[in-house]
Amino acid sequence: MSVLELFAFAHKNKQGELWSENSLEHPIVFVERFWKWRDSLYVVAWRVLGDSRAAAEVVEVCFRKTSHRPPRFESDGAFGSWLLRILVDEALRARAERRRASKAMRQQRFPKMSKTMASKLECTDEFWCLETPL
C-alpha cells in the first residue's frame, strides 16, 4: 500500500468527533507513525509466515484494523509495541488459517490414507514440529 493510498484511506474515515477526543490520534499523524513502523512490521510478518505476499497482506490488515479509531500514544515505542502485538496476532491467525486450509486440502486429496502414511506426510509439512511428538 503506497503512502498516497494510506492518506486517502485516512481521509475516507475521518469524522468531526474523531479528533475532538483527546484520547484518539489524528488520522494523518497515525498514518505518518504507521509508515515509520511499516518495514519492521513487514519483517516480523515475513518471519512468522515465510511468504512475502502474505506478509504484505497481514501488514495491510493490521493498518486497516488499527486506523479506524487509533489511540494516542505519548512515545513512539509504545505505539510500535501496540502495532506489533496486533500484527503478531493477525500473522498467527493467518498462519493457522493457511495450515487448516492445507490440512483440509490434504484430507480431500488423500481420504483413505493409512495412519502411518499420514504421519509421514506431516513430517514434510512446514509445521511438522508442532504436529509430531518428541
Buried (B, 14 or more C-beta within 10 A) or exposed (E): BEEEEBBEBBEEEEEEEBBEEEEBBBBBEBBBBBBEBBEBBBEBBBEBBEBEEBBBBBBBBBBEBBBEBBEEBEEEEEBBEBBBEBBBEBBEEBBEEBBEEEBEEBEEEEEEBEEEEEEEEBEEBEBEEEEEEE
